Amino acid sequence: MIEPVPACRSGDEGGISDLEQDCKGLSDEPTGGQGVVCASFNQDSTSLAIGTKDGYRLFSLASVDKLNCIHEGAESPDVYIVERLFSSSLVVVVSRSMPRRMNIYHFKKGTEICNYSYSSDILAVKLNRQRLVVCLEESIYIHNIKDMKLLKSLLNTPANRTGLCALSVNHSNSYLAYPGSTSIGEIVVYDTNSLSNTIEIPAHDSPLAAMSFNIQGNMLASASEKGTVIRVFSVPDGLKLFEFRRGMKRYVSISSLSFSADGQFLCASSNTETVHIFKLEHHSTSVDDDSSTWTAYVGMVFSAASTYLPAQVSDMMHQDRAFATVRLNMFGLRNVCTLAIIQKLPRLLVASSDGYLYMYNVDPQDGRECVLVNKHRLFSGEEELPPLLAEEPMGGVGGQTYAATLATPVCVEHTVSAGLTGYSEDGGAKKGEVIPEHELAAGSIRLDDEQEFPPVSSLSN
């Protein structure tokens, strides 16, 4: 049996334990708040889930003016993992009180679909429409999400005490990425459809700190523990497509990487006060006759000279800098970020352990500094802060101002039947005892019902 990993616990008074800082959540305690233990955006960034000492909360992200809490669950205290499957009623919860057990709920019905126990503490759970992946420190379990049958047990994986992994949401390119080494930044890409290894990517010299797939599942972004360079690779061939430099002066802990839905932008947040947005575009090295300016000439000489310099210097010269940035009014707090389209405009969302969700406008043409348009408190019982609307219209959206955009109506989610068929394999996981009879009679879990949530469109090359 795998040696258990201590659950994320509060440290001694006046501080937070090292393990708690490393856990993939938001473990910092906001002043005077309930405490955001973890936060996660769903697969298409239409919903935010947070875990607290009292349970968990789910929010709809349909508007910048108002943050709607659509569900509040108090089944388990001290929730440190909570993941929602798209806009469906399925939510996965793991509590510090029982860190080896995963509970799956149909939150609209208020019922528990099932629960599963594992040989050591659960460090991460990832979902798409076909697979549910559970990551322990030295093993990974892949379930068929429609009946929760265990399909594959990846045992004796390299020690992964933070539970770092990424799962593509694309049904055709359903890839799983996890660290292949404890000493260097090697990424193992595993195909959860064919249940076979795809490729191993030597991504960084230092151990990995963050990974994320784009929504099409054909690109993978990664960062190491140094946090200075972010690289983007093609999947499944593992070719390096882009390399971005986050900074040079200091090492940082990158906690979140997220692509935009169209795959054109990548945002990265860390324990510093800056969130970076990078634009994924290849720059032409050719110089036209009409552009024979001093700047173009210097650029051409600079590019040519880089071929004669040491590899490290040459790589640094070719690394792109941030297209746009956000300056947070905090430092040292954990947060997660995502890029989303809300009310027809591109937004950067940052959920922070200070207990707030920050919403920024992003100029897709000129980038630069993003404008804060609103901040929402993630706990009830306190007055909502007034919106901080931008004084100037966003650039690059046809002159359309923020005030001219209308909130799209929130889709009414239809209740569907849910159930669980038999489970016979253990492989380190044991079926839970609580399965309501009416759920069993309903048949298989209808998670692919288009009335439950819209299908993800896949883009073919």
C-alpha positions in Angstrom: 0.0 0.0 0.0 1.2 3.5 -0.8 2.3 5.5 2.2 -0.4 8.1 3.1 0.3 11.7 2.4 -0.7 14.2 5.1 -3.8 16.1 4.2 -3.6 19.9 3.8 -3.8 21.2 7.4 -3.3 24.5 9.0 0.1 25.1 10.4 1.1 26.5 13.7 -0.4 29.7 14.9 0.8 32.6 12.9 1.7 30.7 9.8 0.7 28.2 7.1 2.4 24.8 6.8 4.7 24.1 3.9 2.4 21.3 2.6 -0.6 23.6 2.7 1.2 26.2 0.6 2.1 23.4 -1.9 -1.5 22.1 -2.2 -3.3 23.0 -5.4 -5.7 25.3 -3.8 -6.0 28.7 -2.2 -5.0 28.0 1.4 -4.3 31.5 2.6 -6.7 32.9 5.2 -8.3 36.2 4.2 -8.6 38.8 7.0 -12.0 38.5 8.6 -13.3 36.0 6.1 -14.3 32.4 6.1 -11.2 31.3 4.3 -11.0 30.2 0.6 -9.3 26.8 0.8 -9.4 26.1 -2.9 -10.9 27.5 -6.1 -11.3 26.1 -9.6 -12.9 27.3 -12.8 -14.9 24.7 -14.8 -13.7 23.4 -18.1 -15.2 26.3 -20.2 -14.8 29.0 -17.6 -18.5 29.6 -17.2 -18.5 28.6 -13.5 -16.4 29.1 -10.4 -16.2 26.6 -7.5 -14.6 27.4 -4.2 -14.0 25.2 -1.2 -14.3 26.7 2.3 -14.2 25.5 6.0 -18.0 25.2 5.8 -18.3 23.3 2.5 -18.3 24.6 -1.0 -20.0 27.2 -3.3 -20.7 27.3 -7.0 -21.0 30.5 -8.9 -22.3 31.4 -12.4 -20.0 33.6 -14.5 -22.6 35.1 -16.9 -22.2 38.7 -15.9 -19.5 41.2 -14.6 -22.1 43.1 -12.6 -23.3 40.4 -10.4 -21.9 37.1 -9.2 -24.7 34.6 -8.8 -24.2 31.8 -6.2 -26.1 28.9 -7.8 -25.4 26.3 -5.1 -24.0 26.1 -1.6 -23.1 22.6 -0.2 -22.5 21.8 3.4 -22.2 18.0 3.1 -18.5 18.1 4.1 -16.4 20.6 6.0 -13.0 21.9 5.0 -13.3 21.2 1.3 -9.9 21.3 -0.4 -10.9 19.9 -3.8 -14.1 20.9 -5.6 -14.5 20.4 -9.4 -17.7 20.9 -11.4 -18.2 19.2 -14.8 -18.9 22.0 -17.3 -22.4 23.4 -16.5 -23.8 20.0 -15.4 -25.1 19.1 -12.0 -22.1 16.8 -11.3 -19.7 18.1 -8.7 -16.7 16.2 -7.1 -15.7 17.1 -3.5 -12.9 16.0 -1.3 -12.7 17.1 2.3 -9.8 17.4 4.7 -11.8 15.4 7.2 -11.7 12.4 4.9 -8.9 13.1 2.4 -8.8 9.6 0.9 -12.5 9.7 -0.1 -13.9 11.3 -3.2 -17.6 12.2 -3.1 -19.6 12.8 -6.3 -22.9 14.7 -6.0 -25.8 15.7 -8.1 -26.1 19.0 -6.5 -29.5 20.0 -8.0 -31.1 16.9 -6.6 -29.2 17.2 -3.4 -28.1 13.5 -3.7 -24.8 11.7 -3.5 -24.3 9.7 -6.7 -21.4 7.7 -5.2 -18.1 7.9 -3.3 -14.8 6.2 -3.7 -11.9 5.6 -1.3 -8.2 5.4 -2.3 -5.1 4.1 -0.6 -3.7 7.5 0.2 -4.7 11.1 0.2 -6.3 12.6 -2.9 -4.3 15.5 -4.2 -6.2 16.4 -7.4 -9.2 15.5 -9.4 -9.7 16.3 -13.1 -12.8 15.9 -15.3 -13.9 15.9 -18.9 -16.9 14.4 -20.6 -15.4 10.9 -20.8 -12.9 10.6 -18.0 -12.5 11.3 -14.3 -8.8 11.3 -13.1 -7.8 11.0 -9.5 -4.2 11.9 -8.7 -2.4 10.6 -5.5 1.2 11.2 -4.7 2.6 8.1 -6.4 -0.3 6.8 -8.5 -3.1 8.0 -10.9 -6.5 6.4 -11.4 -8.5 6.9 -14.6 -12.3 6.2 -14.4 -15.0 6.2 -17.1 -17.1 9.1 -16.0 -20.4 7.6 -17.3 -20.4 4.6 -15.0 -17.3 5.3 -12.8 -15.6 2.0 -13.8 -11.9 2.0 -13.2 -10.2 1.9 -16.6 -6.6 2.2 -15.7 -4.3 2.4 -12.7 -1.0 4.2 -13.3 1.0 2.9 -10.3 4.5 3.9 -9.1 4.5 7.3 -10.9 7.2 9.7 -9.8 6.5 11.3 -6.4 4.1 14.2 -7.0 3.3 15.7 -3.6 1.3 18.6 -5.0 -0.8 16.4 -7.3 0.2 18.3 -10.4 -1.6 17.1 -13.5 -3.6 18.4 -16.4 -6.5 16.8 -18.4 -7.6 18.0 -21.8 -11.3 18.7 -22.1 -11.5 17.7 -25.8 -13.3 14.4 -26.4 -11.1 13.4 -29.3 -7.8 14.6 -27.8 -8.4 13.4 -24.2 -4.8 13.7 -23.0 -3.5 13.5 -19.5 -0.2 15.2 -18.5 1.7 14.5 -15.3 5.3 14.9 -14.1 7.7 12.2 -15.3 10.5 13.1 -13.0 11.1 14.6 -9.5 14.4 16.3 -10.5 13.7 17.8 -14.0 10.7 19.2 -15.8 9.8 16.1 -17.8 6.1 15.8 -18.9 4.4 12.4 -19.5 1.5 12.8 -22.0 -1.0 9.9 -21.7 -3.9 9.2 -24.0 -6.9 8.5 -21.8 -9.0 7.2 -24.8 -6.6 4.5 -25.9 -5.1 4.1 -22.4 -1.6 4.3 -23.7 1.5 6.5 -23.3 1.8 9.2 -26.0 5.1 11.0 -25.5 7.5 12.2 -22.9 8.5 15.9 -23.3 11.7 17.3 -21.8 10.1 20.7 -21.0 12.3 22.3 -18.4 15.6 21.8 -16.5 13.8 22.2 -13.1 10.8 20.3 -11.7 7.4 21.2 -13.0 5.1 23.7 -11.2 2.1 24.2 -13.6 0.6 22.7 -16.7 -2.5 23.3 -18.8 -4.0 22.1 -22.1 -5.9 24.3 -24.5 -9.5 23.5 -25.1 -8.7 21.7 -28.4 -6.2 19.5 -26.7 -3.5 20.1 -29.3 -1.3 22.4 -27.2 0.2 22.1 -23.7 1.7 24.9 -21.6 4.1 24.3 -18.8 6.2 26.2 -16.2 8.9 25.0 -13.8 9.5 25.8 -10.2 11.8 28.6 -11.2 8.8 30.3 -12.9 10.8 32.4 -15.3 10.0 30.7 -18.5 6.7 29.4 -19.8 6.8 27.0 -22.8 4.0 25.8 -25.1 4.3 22.4 -26.9 2.2 20.8 -29.6 0.4 17.6 -28.8 0.8 14.7 -29.5 4.2 15.3 -31.1 5.7 17.4 -28.3 7.3 20.1 -30.5 8.0 23.4 -28.8 5.8 26.1 -30.4 6.3 29.1 -28.1 8.5 30.3 -25.3 7.6 33.2 -23.1 9.7 34.9 -20.4 7.7 35.9 -17.3 10.7 37.6 -15.7 14.4 37.5 -14.9 14.9 39.2 -11.6 13.4 36.6 -9.3 12.1 33.1 -9.1 8.3 32.8 -8.5 5.8 30.1 -7.9 3.4 29.9 -10.9 0.1 28.6 -9.6 -2.1 28.8 -12.6 -1.9 28.6 -16.4 -4.9 28.9 -18.7 -5.6 29.2 -22.4 -8.3 31.3 -23.9 -11.1 29.4 -25.7 -9.7 30.3 -29.1 -6.2 29.2 -28.2 -4.7 32.7 -29.0 -3.9 33.8 -25.5 -2.3 32.2 -22.4 -2.5 33.7 -18.9 -0.3 32.9 -16.0 -0.6 33.9 -12.3 1.8 33.4 -9.5 2.5 34.4 -5.9 3.6 37.9 -7.1 1.3 40.9 -7.8 1.4 40.5 -11.6 -0.7 38.3 -13.9 0.7 37.9 -17.4 -1.2 37.4 -20.6 0.9 36.1 -23.6 -0.2 36.1 -27.2 0.4 32.9 -29.2 1.6 34.2 -32.5 4.7 33.6 -34.6 6.6 36.6 -35.7 8.0 36.7 -39.3 11.7 37.2 -39.5 11.6 38.4 -43.1 11.9 42.2 -43.8 9.9 43.7 -46.7 11.4 46.3 -49.0 9.0 48.9 -47.7 10.0 48.3 -44.1 13.7 48.9 -44.4 13.8 51.2 -41.4 16.4 51.5 -38.7 14.3 49.4 -36.3 13.9 46.7 -38.9 17.6 46.7 -39.6 18.5 46.5 -36.0 16.0 43.6 -35.5 17.5 41.7 -38.4 21.1 42.2 -37.1 19.9 41.2 -33.6 18.3 38.0 -34.9 21.4 37.1 -37.0 23.8 37.7 -34.1 21.8 35.4 -31.8 22.9 32.4 -34.0 26.5 32.9 -32.9 25.8 33.3 -29.1 25.7 30.6 -26.5 22.4 28.6 -26.4 21.1 30.1 -23.2 21.7 33.7 -24.4 20.2 32.9 -27.8 17.1 31.4 -26.3 16.6 34.4 -24.0 16.8 36.7 -27.1 14.0 34.8 -28.8 11.7 34.6 -25.9 8.5 36.8 -26.1 7.4 39.0 -23.3 3.9 39.5 -22.0 1.2 40.9 -24.3 -0.9 42.3 -21.5 -0.6 42.4 -17.7 -2.6 42.8 -14.6 -1.4 44.4 -11.4 -3.1 42.9 -8.3 -3.3 44.8 -5.1 -1.8 41.8 -3.2 1.4 40.0 -2.9 2.2 36.4 -1.8 -1.4 35.2 -1.9 -2.4 32.1 -4.0 -4.8 32.6 -6.9 -6.1 31.0 -10.0 -6.8 32.7 -13.3 -8.7 32.1 -16.5 -9.6 33.9 -19.7 -13.3 34.0 -20.6 -15.9 35.7 -22.8 -18.5 37.4 -20.5 -21.1 39.7 -22.0 -19.5 39.4 -25.4 -16.1 40.8 -24.3 -12.8 39.1 -23.4 -12.2 39.1 -19.6 -9.4 37.9 -17.3 -10.8 36.4 -14.1 -8.7 36.0 -10.9 -10.0 34.1 -7.9 -7.8 34.9 -4.9 -7.4 33.5 -1.4 -8.2 37.0 -0.1 -11.9 36.0 -0.7 -12.5 37.9 -3.9 -13.1 37.3 -7.6 -11.5 40.0 -9.7 -12.7 40.7 -13.3 -10.6 42.6 -15.8 -11.2 43.8 -19.4 -8.6 42.5 -21.9 -7.8 44.4 -25.1 -7.2 41.7 -27.7 -5.6 44.1 -30.1 -3.2 46.3 -28.1 -2.9 44.4 -24.8 -1.1 46.5 -22.3 -2.4 47.0 -18.7 -5.9 45.4 -18.2 -8.6 47.4 -16.6 -10.4 46.2 -13.4 -14.2 46.4 -14.0 -15.4 44.6 -10.9 -14.5 42.6 -7.8 -16.9 40.3 -6.1 -16.8 38.9 -2.6 -17.0 35.1 -2.6 -18.8 34.9 0.8 -22.4 35.8 1.7 -23.4 38.0 4.6 -21.5 41.1 3.4 -22.4 43.9 1.1 -21.3 43.6 -2.5 -18.8 46.2 -3.5 -19.9 48.7 -6.2 -18.7 47.9 -9.8 -15.5 49.6 -10.9 -16.4 50.3 -14.5 -13.8 51.3 -17.0 -14.0 55.0 -17.9 -12.9 54.4 -21.5 -14.2 52.0 -24.1 -12.2 48.8 -24.8 -9.9 49.0 -27.8 -10.1 46.5 -30.6 -13.8 45.7 -30.3 -15.3 48.0 -32.9 -15.6 50.9 -30.5 -18.2 49.1 -28.5 -18.3 50.3 -24.9 -18.8 48.1 -21.9 -22.1 49.8 -21.2 -23.3 48.9 -24.7 -23.0 45.2 -24.2 -25.9 43.3 -22.7 -25.8 40.4 -20.3 -26.6 37.2 -22.1 -29.4 35.3 -20.4 -28.3 32.6 -18.0 -29.3 29.2 -19.4 -31.7 27.3 -17.3 -30.1 23.9 -16.7 -32.5 21.0 -17.1 -32.5 18.3 -14.4 -31.6 14.9 -15.8 -31.5 11.5 -14.3 -28.2 10.2 -12.8 -27.1 6.9 -11.7 -24.3 4.4 -11.2 -23.8 1.0 -12.6 -21.8 -1.7 -11.0 -18.2 -1.3 -10.1 -16.1 -4.5 -9.8 -12.4 -3.5 -10.0 -10.6 -2.2 -7.0 -7.0 -1.4 -8.2 -6.5 0.8 -5.1 -10.0 2.3 -5.2 -13.1 1.0 -3.4 -16.7 1.7 -4.2 -18.5 3.8 -1.6 -21.5 2.5 0.3 -23.9 5.4 -0.3 -25.8 4.9 -3.6 -29.4 6.1 -3.5 -31.9 3.5 -4.8 -33.6 6.0 -7.1 -30.2 6.7 -8.7 -29.6 3.1 -9.4 -33.0 2.7 -11.1 -32.3 5.6 -13.4 -29.6 3.8 -15.4 -26.3 5.3 -16.5 -25.2 8.8 -15.7 -26.5 11.1 -18.6 -23.6 13.5 -18.6 -23.6 13.8 -22.4 -27.1 15.2 -22.5 -27.0 18.4 -24.6 -29.8 19.9 -22.5 -27.5 19.5 -19.5 -24.7 21.6 -21.0 -23.6 22.6 -24.5 -21.2 20.4 -26.3 -17.6 21.5 -26.9 -16.8 22.1 -30.5 -13.5 20.7 -31.6 -11.3 22.4 -34.2 -9.6 20.2 -36.7 -6.3 21.3 -38.2 
